[in-house]
């Protein structure tokens, strides 16, 4: 999990060499063995201000997060086991 300070949030979201809309935290998604990812990888669950994503799961909340993203972060980070995630069309 990546959850930097406010300064880290700003720097990560506005880097000229790699701009993004990451919000205030992000968690990498790992595919289960045998999953056909169609040659794609490097996906995350993350916040952000702009609707839409390049394949990640964008939970909104803006640059500094909100009550909903804070609650989701707390649930995920307090889990003692891996959390299975199924993406369906």
N, CA, C and O of each residue as an XYZ file, in Angstrom:
356
protein
N       0.840     -1.169      0.000
C       0.000      0.000      0.000
C       0.884      1.231      0.000
O       1.931      1.261      0.647
N       0.456      2.234     -0.725
C       1.153      3.512     -0.749
C       0.194      4.567     -0.216
O      -0.858      4.811     -0.806
N       0.559      5.191      0.901
C      -0.290      6.191      1.536
C       0.595      7.311      2.062
O       0.814      7.406      3.269
N       1.110      8.170      1.170
C       2.036      9.212      1.599
C       1.322     10.358      2.315
O       0.095     10.386      2.402
N       2.103     11.286      2.816
C       1.565     12.493      3.436
C       0.906     13.373      2.374
O       0.935     13.048      1.187
N       0.321     14.472      2.800
C      -0.299     15.396      1.847
C       0.707     15.872      0.813
O       0.386     15.940     -0.373
N       1.920     16.202      1.242
C       2.950     16.623      0.293
C       3.240     15.497     -0.696
O       3.380     15.744     -1.894
N       3.330     14.267     -0.203
C       3.544     13.117     -1.081
C       2.399     12.932     -2.061
O       2.623     12.586     -3.221
N       1.154     13.163     -1.594
C      -0.011     13.078     -2.484
C       0.127     14.061     -3.637
O      -0.079     13.706     -4.797
N       0.474     15.293     -3.309
C       0.599     16.332     -4.330
C       1.707     15.975     -5.311
O       1.519     16.061     -6.525
N       2.857     15.578     -4.787
C       3.988     15.243     -5.662
C       3.663     14.072     -6.580
O       3.996     14.105     -7.765
N       3.014     13.034     -6.047
C       2.696     11.852     -6.847
C       1.676     12.173     -7.932
O       1.747     11.617     -9.028
N       0.737     13.052     -7.645
C      -0.321     13.369     -8.599
C       0.087     14.383     -9.655
O      -0.555     14.473    -10.702
N       1.137     15.143     -9.401
C       1.501     16.215    -10.324
C       2.933     16.134    -10.814
O       3.516     17.157    -11.173
N       3.517     14.936    -10.838
C       4.878     14.766    -11.365
C       4.870     14.997    -12.863
O       4.067     14.391    -13.572
N       5.751     15.866    -13.366
C       5.766     16.116    -14.809
C       6.166     14.895    -15.627
O       5.735     14.759    -16.772
N       6.986     14.000    -15.064
C       7.435     12.821    -15.806
C       6.419     11.685    -15.776
O       6.506     10.763    -16.586
N       5.463     11.736    -14.860
C       4.490     10.657    -14.738
C       3.223     11.172    -14.059
O       2.924     10.780    -12.931
N       2.477     12.046    -14.735
C       1.281     12.589    -14.092
C       0.231     11.508    -13.891
O       0.163     10.547    -14.658
N      -0.565     11.666    -12.883
C      -1.607     10.692    -12.619
C      -2.686     11.282    -11.742
O      -2.592     12.425    -11.295
N      -3.688     10.504    -11.509
C      -4.801     10.898    -10.659
C      -4.981      9.793     -9.628
O      -5.937      9.019     -9.690
N      -4.052      9.729     -8.681
C      -3.971      8.616     -7.744
C      -4.759      8.828     -6.454
O      -4.973      7.866     -5.717
N      -5.195     10.041     -6.156
C      -5.841     10.276     -4.872
C      -4.818     10.243     -3.752
O      -3.632     10.478     -3.985
N      -5.270      9.951     -2.527
C      -4.336     10.010     -1.398
C      -3.758      8.653     -1.006
O      -2.879      8.595     -0.147
N      -4.223      7.565     -1.608
C      -3.619      6.248     -1.361
C      -3.896      5.346     -2.556
O      -4.767      5.619     -3.382
N      -3.127      4.265     -2.622
C      -3.352      3.262     -3.665
C      -2.881      1.907     -3.158
O      -1.966      1.813     -2.341
N      -3.522      0.869     -3.658
C      -3.189     -0.510     -3.294
C      -3.084     -1.308     -4.585
O      -4.001     -1.299     -5.406
N      -1.964     -1.996     -4.758
C      -1.748     -2.790     -5.967
C      -2.670     -4.005     -5.973
O      -2.893     -4.639     -4.942
N      -3.198     -4.315     -7.150
C      -4.029     -5.502     -7.352
C      -3.158     -6.575     -7.993
O      -2.535     -6.338     -9.028
N      -3.114     -7.747     -7.382
C      -2.341     -8.875     -7.906
C      -3.298     -9.922     -8.456
O      -4.228    -10.341     -7.767
N      -3.070    -10.346     -9.694
C      -3.905    -11.384    -10.303
C      -3.565    -12.743     -9.697
O      -2.404    -13.032     -9.407
N      -4.586    -13.568     -9.511
C      -4.353    -14.937     -9.057
C      -3.641    -15.707    -10.159
O      -3.816    -15.415    -11.342
N      -2.841    -16.686     -9.769
C      -2.164    -17.534    -10.748
C      -3.197    -18.151    -11.684
O      -4.248    -18.618    -11.243
N      -2.893    -18.149    -12.959
C      -3.786    -18.724    -13.950
C      -4.809    -17.750    -14.514
O      -5.558    -18.103    -15.425
N      -4.851    -16.532    -13.989
C      -5.793    -15.533    -14.492
C      -5.310    -14.984    -15.826
O      -4.150    -14.591    -15.956
N      -6.194    -14.956    -16.815
C      -5.848    -14.361    -18.103
C      -6.040    -12.852    -17.985
O      -7.172    -12.371    -17.933
N      -4.951    -12.114    -17.944
C      -5.019    -10.652    -17.836
C      -4.912     -9.987    -19.199
O      -4.823     -8.762    -19.289
N      -4.921    -10.781    -20.251
C      -4.858    -10.273    -21.620
C      -3.627     -9.396    -21.833
O      -3.671     -8.404    -22.561
N      -2.522     -9.782    -21.181
C      -1.256     -9.081    -21.362
C      -1.141     -7.776    -20.592
O      -0.164     -7.048    -20.764
N      -2.097     -7.470    -19.763
C      -2.070     -6.218    -18.999
C      -1.770     -6.508    -17.539
O      -2.108     -7.571    -17.018
N      -1.132     -5.551    -16.890
C      -0.854     -5.684    -15.461
C      -0.654     -4.299    -14.861
O      -0.904     -3.284    -15.511
N      -0.204     -4.272    -13.625
C       0.090     -3.024    -12.920
C      -1.183     -2.224    -12.635
O      -1.245     -1.023    -12.898
N      -2.190     -2.903    -12.097
C      -3.452     -2.259    -11.743
C      -3.507     -1.969    -10.250
O      -2.850     -2.638     -9.452
N      -4.295     -0.968     -9.881
C      -4.417     -0.542     -8.494
C      -5.872     -0.224     -8.165
O      -6.680      0.042     -9.056
N      -6.193     -0.255     -6.878
C      -7.373      0.411     -6.341
C      -6.840      1.741     -5.833
O      -5.897      1.771     -5.042
N      -7.437      2.844     -6.282
C      -6.919      4.151     -5.861
C      -8.005      5.210     -5.913
O      -9.058      5.021     -6.523
N      -7.726      6.322     -5.261
C      -8.629      7.463     -5.275
C      -8.359      8.333     -6.482
O      -7.674      7.925     -7.420
N      -8.899      9.530     -6.448
C      -8.653     10.472     -7.524
C      -9.776     11.471     -7.682
O     -10.810     11.392     -7.018
N      -9.548     12.412     -8.578
C     -10.508     13.488     -8.828
C     -11.217     13.351    -10.164
O     -12.338     13.834    -10.326
N     -10.571     12.696    -11.126
C     -11.105     12.604    -12.481
C     -11.776     11.249    -12.662
O     -11.180     10.213    -12.366
N     -13.016     11.256    -13.147
C     -13.724      9.994    -13.368
C     -13.049      9.207    -14.478
O     -12.572      9.776    -15.460
N     -13.014      7.893    -14.311
C     -12.414      7.028    -15.316
C     -11.017      6.615    -14.920
O     -10.402      7.206    -14.032
N     -10.527      5.592    -15.590
C      -9.234      5.027    -15.251
C      -8.701      4.275    -16.461
O      -9.430      4.019    -17.419
N      -7.437      3.930    -16.405
C      -6.810      3.152    -17.475
C      -6.804      1.673    -17.114
O      -5.882      0.951    -17.492
N      -7.805      1.216    -16.396
C      -7.908     -0.182    -16.027
C      -7.921     -0.422    -14.537
O      -8.254     -1.521    -14.093
N      -7.568      0.575    -13.757
C      -7.585      0.451    -12.299
C      -9.024      0.557    -11.787
O      -9.953      0.819    -12.550
N      -9.182      0.351    -10.499
C     -10.465      0.592     -9.848
C     -10.341      1.925     -9.132
O      -9.637      2.034     -8.128
N     -11.018      2.927     -9.643
C     -10.940      4.298     -9.140
C     -12.097      4.512     -8.170
O     -13.261      4.414     -8.559
N     -11.779      4.804     -6.899
C     -12.814      4.949     -5.881
C     -13.120      6.405     -5.545
O     -13.871      6.675     -4.607
N     -12.549      7.354     -6.301
C     -12.859      8.768     -6.105
C     -12.225      9.342     -4.848
O     -11.192      8.856     -4.388
N     -12.837     10.365     -4.300
C     -12.353     10.977     -3.068
C     -11.443     12.169     -3.259
O     -11.078     12.825     -2.284
N     -11.067     12.466     -4.497
C     -10.202     13.619     -4.736
C      -8.774     13.400     -4.274
O      -8.374     12.279     -3.960
N      -8.015     14.473     -4.235
C      -6.594     14.417     -3.894
C      -6.346     13.948     -2.467
O      -5.399     13.201     -2.220
N      -7.180     14.375     -1.525
C      -6.938     14.055     -0.113
C      -7.893     13.011      0.437
O      -7.872     12.741      1.638
N      -8.724     12.419     -0.400
C      -9.659     11.404      0.059
C     -10.898     12.020      0.683
O     -11.004     13.239      0.819
N     -11.832     11.160      1.059
C     -13.055     11.606      1.724
C     -13.481     10.519      2.706
O     -12.756      9.544      2.904
N     -14.641     10.679      3.314
C     -15.104      9.723      4.315
C     -15.208      8.305      3.742
O     -14.861      7.333      4.412
N     -15.684      8.195      2.507
C     -15.836      6.880      1.883
C     -14.506      6.204      1.603
O     -14.346      5.015      1.880
N     -13.537      6.955      1.050
C     -12.236      6.345      0.755
C     -11.466      6.056      2.035
O     -10.714      5.084      2.100
N     -11.649      6.895      3.056
C     -11.006      6.623      4.348
C     -11.551      5.336      4.961
O     -10.793      4.545      5.523
N     -12.871      5.123      4.854
C     -13.483      3.902      5.387
C     -12.982      2.673      4.631
O     -12.652      1.655      5.241
N     -12.926      2.770      3.291
C     -12.434      1.653      2.486
C     -10.983      1.333      2.828
O     -10.623      0.165      2.977
N     -10.151      2.359      2.953
C      -8.751      2.153      3.322
C      -8.644      1.459      4.670
O      -7.824      0.556      4.834
N      -9.456      1.864      5.634
C      -9.429      1.254      6.960
C      -9.828     -0.221      6.898
O      -9.205     -1.058      7.552
N     -10.850     -0.540      6.128
C     -11.297     -1.933      5.997
C     -10.203     -2.789      5.364
O      -9.885     -3.869      5.861
N      -9.634     -2.303      4.268
C      -8.608     -3.074      3.564
C      -7.352     -3.224      4.410
O      -6.809     -4.322      4.526
N      -6.889     -2.137      4.998
C      -5.617     -2.192      5.728
C      -5.725     -2.945      7.045
O      -4.708     -3.395      7.573
N      -6.934     -3.096      7.595
C      -7.071     -3.832      8.850
C      -7.337     -5.320      8.631
O      -7.409     -6.078      9.598
N      -7.482     -5.749      7.377
C      -7.732     -7.159      7.094
C      -6.499     -7.997      7.428
O      -5.371     -7.619      7.112
N      -6.732     -9.122      8.064
C      -5.643    -10.034      8.418
C      -5.396    -11.075      7.331
O      -4.450    -11.857      7.424
N      -6.233    -11.087      6.311
C      -6.095    -12.051      5.219
C      -6.139    -11.307      3.883
O      -6.561    -10.152      3.821
N      -5.700    -11.977      2.817
C      -5.845    -11.405      1.482
C      -7.326    -11.288      1.150
O      -8.129    -12.127      1.558
N      -7.677    -10.265      0.423
C      -9.066    -10.041      0.027
C      -9.199    -10.384     -1.449
O      -8.546     -9.772     -2.294
N     -10.050    -11.369     -1.763
C     -10.280    -11.731     -3.158
C     -11.126    -10.650     -3.827
O     -12.049    -10.098     -3.227
N     -10.794    -10.367     -5.066
C     -11.495     -9.360     -5.860
C     -11.843     -9.990     -7.194
O     -10.971    -10.524     -7.879
N     -13.109     -9.931     -7.564
C     -13.527    -10.445     -8.865
C     -14.059     -9.287     -9.692
O     -14.955     -8.563     -9.259
N     -13.505     -9.119    -10.877
C     -13.948     -8.069    -11.788
C     -14.780     -8.725    -12.874
O     -14.318     -9.650    -13.541
N     -15.999     -8.253    -13.052
C     -16.898     -8.803    -14.066
C     -17.336     -7.682    -14.996
O     -17.339     -6.507    -14.627
N     -17.702     -8.066    -16.198
C     -18.170     -7.069    -17.174
C     -19.590     -6.682    -16.906
O     -20.151     -5.855    -17.625
